[in-house]
Amino acid sequence: MDNIDRNIINTLQDGFPICTSPYKQLAQDLNISEQELITRLKKLLETGVLSRFGPMYHAEQMGGALSLAAIKAPEKDFDNIAETINAFPEVAHNYAREHALNMWFVLATETPQQIQQVISKIEEKTGLTVYNMPKIREYFVGLKLEA
């Protein structure tokens, strides 16, 4: 990652232009071409430097809900359980942890009431207890890379 990549990441954390040609505008602000910006973003995503590129929505402000959940998945069944959980459209992402609760996932639903409904369905399908850990307070941790 070079200084241009760092500047792209830092600039994107402050927002994305809302206009007819946002990539062109952003590229001009960064003093690079639009094609270079797009190529660099693709490379940052492909190499895993960026895990995602897209808007962040406040689901709660839109009437929806988010919650972090976890289960104790037996190692021998881990992949099958992950596949079962990931089949739920409300599961935003799922990842393994080195902890007694070794599978963590984020639920995103259209209404707060749906969180418990989805948890109940996951428990029914997997036969495992889902530990629901709803957000109590939101924190924003900004990361600015030295250029």
N, C-alpha and C positions, 0 to 999 in steps of 0.2 A: 504494500500500500504506500503510495507516494503522497506528496503534499496536495496534489489535485484531488485525489480520492478523499483525503481528510477534509478538505474544504467542501467537497460535495456532501459528505456525511454531516458535517457541522451545519452547513447551510440548510439542509433538508430538515434538521431537527427544529429549526425556527419556522418552518412552514413551507408550503408548496404554492407557487403562484396560481391564482384562480384567474385565468384569462383564456383567450382563444388558443394560444400556443405556449402552454406552460413550460415545456422542455426548452423551447427556444429562449424564452425569457430567463429561465434559470441558467442556461448555458451562457447567455450574455452577461448575467450578473457574475458568473464565475470566470469570464474571459476565456471560454473554450467554445468549440462548435457544438451544435445540438447533437450531431452524430457522435462526437466524442463522449458527451455526457451520457447518452443512451448506451453506448458500448461499455463505458465504465460501470454504469449501474448494473448492466447484465453480468459483467464479470464479478462485481462485488457480491451479487446474489449467487452466481454459479459456484464461487469459491467458498461461500459460507461466511464471508466477512459480514454481510448483511443477511439476516435470516428472513426478512420480509421487507417489502417496499409497498406501502399503501397507507390509506387513511386510518387513523385511530378514532373510533367512535366511542362516545360515552353512552353505552347501552342503557344505563339507568335513566339518563336524561331523555331518552327516546321511548321510555316506558318498558324497556326490557330489563334483563338481569344477567349478571356474570357471577360465577362462583368457582373457586378452586376446590377440587375434590381429590381424594386419594383412596387407594385400596391396598390391601395386603394380598398381592397376587402370588400364588405358588409358582416358584421358578419354572417347574416343569410345564406349566400351563400358561406361562407369561404371554407368549406370542398369540395364542388363541384368545386369551382374555383381552389383550390389546386390540385385536381385530374386532372382537365383539363390541367393545366400547367405542372404537373408532367408527363403527357402522352407524352410530347415532349422529344425525346431522347437527345436533346441539353441541357436540364435542368439538371445540375449537382446535385444540391440540393436546397431545398426550406424550408423556415422556417418562423414562425409567429414572429412579432415584436409588441411591445406596442408603436405604433406610428401612425400618420395619414396614412403613407404608412405601412400597417400592414402585408404585405406579401412580402418577399424578396427572390430572387432566383438568382442563378448563371447560366449563359449561357456559354456553351463551344461549339465552332463550328470549323469546319475544315478550314474555311477562314474568314477573317474579315468581308467580305461583307454579310456573312450569319447571323451575329448578327441582323442586321436590318430586314432581311427577317423573322427570327424567331419571333422577336418582333411584326412585323406586323401580323403574323399568330396568335400569342397569343392575340393580341388586337381584331382581327376578331372573334376568338372563344369565348372570354370572354366578349367582349363589353366594356372592361376597358382600360384606358390609362396605358401603361407601361412606367415607368421612367427609362431610361437607364443611368447607371453611370459607364462608362468605366474607367478602371484603368489609371491614369495619371502617377503615379510613384509607383514603387514597393518597399516595405519595408520588411525586414526580421526581425522578432522579435524572438530571440532565447529564449528558456525557459530551464533552467537547474534547476533540483530539488536537494535540499540538501539531501545528503545521510547520 
